[in-house]
Amino acid sequence: MNPRELEANQLQTMRGQISDMEEPAVPNAIGTITIAAPLPHECAAPACGDPLLRNAHLPLRSVFHPMGFSVDVITNSVEVLAAAEASWGRFKKVFSERTVELRFGVIDDGSNKCPPEAIYRAHRNLRSINADSNNFCICDLKEGFAFSWLTRVAVEQQHYFRYYFLEPAAAFFLIDSPSVTLIHAACVEMEGRGVLLCGDSGAGKSSLAFACARAGWTYLSDDLVCLVQGREDRIVVGNPYMFRFRDSAAHLFPELQGESIAARVAGKPTIEFPSGRIPEMTIAERCPIDYIVFLNRREPDQPGLVPFPRDMARQWFEQGISADELREARLAEIRNLLAAEILELRYSDLDRAVRDLEELVVKEI
């Protein structure tokens, strides 16, 4: 049985467990999924005497640890818990900050069409995710709480739900955390030396990280890392259990051919590929950063590594720092990060790019 068939069977088993149960289960231990009796939530709101669905029953819950932080997911849908398990099930608790509560109420509006792409807005301590009137999420960073109403079809489209709602809702609280600074970068490591791969969307971070991992590097993240505050050794934490690619990556890697395309993610990463499908791939959740490499595929006639201006690197990192009470502390962490060697990698050929990075690391060992 291949990994995709195994995942589908596990989800079907979970659904069967729910239908067989009559009483809610006792809340789970950390890292396992609690299965409770299903919610008969499709009654008309006015007939229930609760037009705002304020008292909607959400009997399923489990605690997960994305990037090492504790998140309590509460819902009435087994698909929500299955999605959280797929995103975060292998993470262990690292940070001792408060547990964030994410509530996902799922209703059946009779639609069979996936909602449109979600948009994000922010004001003071509030963040919102909005796709349409039936699919939205409100996050209160001050209270450590988020609540979402979603349609059944939105949740059943697991790629859509995870990409637009589940993972961004958790990331909003990571952004507000005083323990880490979020950086949109990929990360790989060789012989204990970490390389942060930086660049704007479309720079090739995911593809190069995957190419390095296939060549024997240790894989940490393909798009997002958390820089841990207060560490002189520039430690970052990532998600080594998943890759996300644009659909064009299938032309580069035979492993991706035939993979499904996530719904409604046009122009963004569209293929999800668990790193566990390549058993020989080495992964790690954290590593120190020794090199910062900005990717440049626009100058293929001059391939190789060249110095990159530190001021330009600082400006690139600072553009993602919010103007809030944590800004100065985060800027100090960025300054410490920039003590690493900073380079630009000009390339058009992935194999050549991997060799250039290997030569960079090996010369220091």
Secondary structure, DSSP 8 states (H G I E B T S, - for coil): --HHHHHHHHHHHHHHHHHH--S------TTS--------TTS-TTTTT-TT-TT----EEEEE-GGG--EEEEES-HHHHHHHHHHHTT------S--EEEEEEEE--S--S-----EEEEETTEEEEEEETTEEEEEETTTTEEEEEEEHHHHHSHHHHIIIIIHHHHHHHHHT-TTEEEE--EEEEETTEEEEEE-STTSSHHHHHHHHHHTT-EEEESS-EEEETT-TT-EEEE-TTEEEE-GGGGGT-GGGTT----TT-TTS--EEEEGGGSTT-EE-SEEEEEEEEEEE-S-TTS-EEEE--HHHHHHHHHTT--SSTTHHHHHHHHHHHTTSEEEEEE-S-HHHHHHHHHHHHHTT-
